[in-house]
Amino acid sequence: MYHWRVKAVHDALAAQGKAHGALQVEDLVALGHLDQYHYLGVAACDEAAEILGLGPGSRVLDLGSGIGGPARYLAASSGCSVLGIEMQPELCEAASELTARVPGLAERVQFVCGDAGRSLPLPLPPPFVDGGFDHYLSQLVNLHVPDRASLLVEAFAQLREGGTFYIEDFCLLAPLRSDDQATLTEFVNAPSVSSVDDYIRDLEAVGFCDIEVVDMSAQWTAWNRARADGYEATKSAAVALHGREIYVSRQRFYSAVAGLFDGGRIGGVRVTGRKPGSLEVQLKAARKKAGKAGIAELNGNVRILESGRSFTQSAAAVETNPLTTPPTKSPMMTPPEPLTKAHAQRITDVATSQPPLPWTREARPGVHDSLQYHFFLPGLFLALRVFHTASLQSISAWAYDAAEPESGAVELLNAYTPLSPLPGRGLHLANDELTISDADVAGGTIRLAPTSEAGCGLLTRAGMPVGASGRPELVLSIERQGHVYSWVPVGATDDLVIHRPQMQARVDGWRGAATATGYGYSKRYHGIYARHNAWRFIHGVAGGNLMAGSHGRASGVPASVPTPPRGPAEAAPAIVWTADATFGDNKYNYFKLLTGDAHESGTLAEAASSDTYNQADAGYATIDGQVHAAHVREIASWHTIIGGRGGGEMEAKYENRLCELTLKMGDQPPVTGVAYNERYLGTLW
């Protein structure tokens, strides 16, 4: 939306006889809105410098630096150093060129082309390569960023402890009319305008503190009206300098924005705050943890999160209602003894913990059985799902091949041919295209032999051998089940949901690689469920032993895949899984975290249901007083309509996404990896 300004600023300089040669910062500041894209010009920059306390030696990160006006002015007026990050190449190149024409300024002001809301980590040049910025500056930028939360995560990560921020941005003062929304979308390109409360919540979710908001609405309303009227008064000069097309476009834009502010539903804010120090964070967390421990001690037996029982459930995540009546035992599974705050159990034999699939042949309302797997392997992602009801059995699988990012998600199978149970303990299921053998604590096998042209083609190109089916077959070996967790979901009675978030698996021979090994996840739930349901779910692995460049979006941006440690010198990744779901009238939220140092013990960090939620492309939680967040960004997606053939059978929109993951755990620096994101809306039977 600002590309025209590059030509405009050069035309304006040429009109003053300064098309070439050295410039002074004052020459550029005199160009007004061509140099300073935000409101109130350099007066706003002076305010920022005073509030942040800028001076020689200060290191400032300017996210959304435009053509570089504020960065140049702040460096020249205060002596600070500034790194500007700008996503539009033309503006970034112009910013660097203009800065180089100001003698001595390029030593302290640099610009890099990058999208802080998408390209993580940021591309930092010397001398900024190690981050550690003293201040983060954002002047009318965040409103244009679709994923504001991810941008704030990166800003937080780049600040040193105690570093401060200065943000100027739009805010909602009242519900928008349709014409206001159209103006924001079509003229301003502003997808991230929120209430002040939501803005503060996003900042606190990242970890910022001491947040102060100053209402700038009155000043900005007057300034925008003056800009619109003043620009119209300079029509002749503007048309002569920039042409009629640019003048008309700018006049419409300035008038539209002035109208937004005049309407009183859009306002402006100046938001400041800081990144807390590690000792401060530790103190706050310890205070909260000590308070919780004292309360829990008084309650004796307590009700465990998600309505009854849990395995390796942390004491900090329990609710305080006593478990007074033991639940009725399920004919499918014997539940554990009621848990107390000091005693938690974990499933150790998944084979004996799972009934056959389907768990019942009764054709009655509410019957539902679900089994899912997905695996993150270097160069390959694989997802599989089985839904069973009294009226259908849906089986789907898809893959993403990092060697063919242009192909996106490739559907391997999407059929309604039921799996036949085979003899043996645990799960042994097969049809012509799929075989599942998942019965051993140490492992199992999934064999895919798709009949579709797309599925066969992908497996052939990847070098998968022809099997007994006469078609190329992909064989995934589950080498380790990992820790297995379970609890009864809200609204259910005895039917445990079984989670395996730490599985390890391998595929041999994919794209010529001897072995590709990575992490995976499986979930099994069955029972009598409400008919209408909706959920968002994220499972991901981040940090640890990263194999870079294993996955990428269609644009070619790499995403690193954490792989299992090959020895004691390699770190294990953090594993997170979180859901925000509604089953009928029951709300069901959770956020579970297995940190790298807890892989052996299996001890989870987890949030109370009331302290976690999912929104858009992220899951949030507060655990022991610290904010955690899992942000995802799509690499590839696959979706379908399950059922929907009439007769009252199951019907749902089902979307799967492979994503890049940025995981923020309290005050620790963010770690990156990959995630599976599921979105579901419809019926379960």
Number of C-alpha atoms within 10 A of each C-alpha: 8 12 13 14 21 18 12 17 22 17 16 17 17 12 11 10 10 14 14 10 8 12 17 14 20 11 14 22 18 11 15 15 17 19 25 25 20 19 19 15 16 18 10 16 22 17 12 22 19 12 13 21 12 22 16 11 12 17 25 28 25 24 24 25 29 30 31 30 26 26 28 27 22 22 24 19 15 17 17 21 27 29 24 27 24 24 19 19 14 17 22 24 19 20 26 18 15 21 28 17 16 19 12 11 19 19 11 19 24 25 27 21 20 22 19 24 23 20 17 22 17 19 14 18 13 8 11 18 10 10 18 16 23 22 26 26 27 21 24 18 22 24 21 19 20 16 21 21 22 26 21 22 26 23 25 27 23 23 23 17 18 16 22 26 25 21 18 24 23 26 23 19 16 12 11 16 11 9 10 19 16 13 18 22 13 11 16 17 15 18 16 20 21 16 17 19 10 13 20 17 13 18 20 18 22 28 25 25 17 11 15 13 16 11 14 16 20 13 13 20 22 13 16 22 19 15 19 20 15 13 18 18 11 11 15 13 12 17 14 10 15 17 13 14 10 16 21 15 11 17 18 15 17 23 18 20 22 21 18 21 23 18 15 15 15 24 25 23 20 19 20 22 21 24 26 19 13 14 11 11 17 15 11 15 17 14 13 16 15 13 11 16 13 10 10 17 12 10 15 14 19 23 22 28 25 21 17 23 24 26 22 20 28 19 20 19 20 23 19 17 12 14 18 10 7 9 13 10 13 13 9 17 14 13 17 14 12 20 19 19 22 12 14 18 16 17 18 14 16 23 17 16 17 22 18 19 22 22 17 17 10 10 10 13 14 16 23 26 24 21 18 18 19 24 26 31 26 27 22 22 22 21 24 21 17 20 23 24 24 19 16 17 21 19 22 19 23 21 25 26 25 23 14 16 17 14 13 19 22 19 20 26 21 17 14 16 13 17 22 14 16 15 9 12 17 21 22 20 19 17 14 14 20 20 20 19 20 23 20 19 19 15 17 19 19 18 17 26 25 25 16 13 10 14 21 20 15 21 24 18 12 20 17 21 16 15 14 9 13 9 18 24 23 25 19 20 19 25 19 18 26 21 24 22 23 22 23 21 23 17 16 18 16 20 21 25 18 22 21 19 27 25 24 24 24 23 20 17 16 22 18 11 13 9 14 20 23 26 28 29 23 20 18 19 19 25 21 17 19 20 16 17 19 19 18 23 21 26 25 34 35 29 24 21 19 23 17 14 15 21 32 27 19 16 9 13 14 18 24 22 32 30 26 20 15 10 8 7 8 13 18 25 28 24 26 25 23 26 23 21 21 18 20 14 11 14 16 19 26 24 30 21 24 23 21 17 13 16 17 11 10 21 18 21 20 28 28 21 20 11 17 23 22 23 10 9 18 23 25 24 28 21 24 21 18 19 21 25 27 28 24 29 22 19 24 22 19 19 16 12 15 24 19 14 10 8 7 11 16 26 18 19 16 16 16 20 21 31 26 31 31 27 28 24 22 23 23 12 14 24 20 27 29 28 30 27 26 19 18 18 18 18 23 25 27
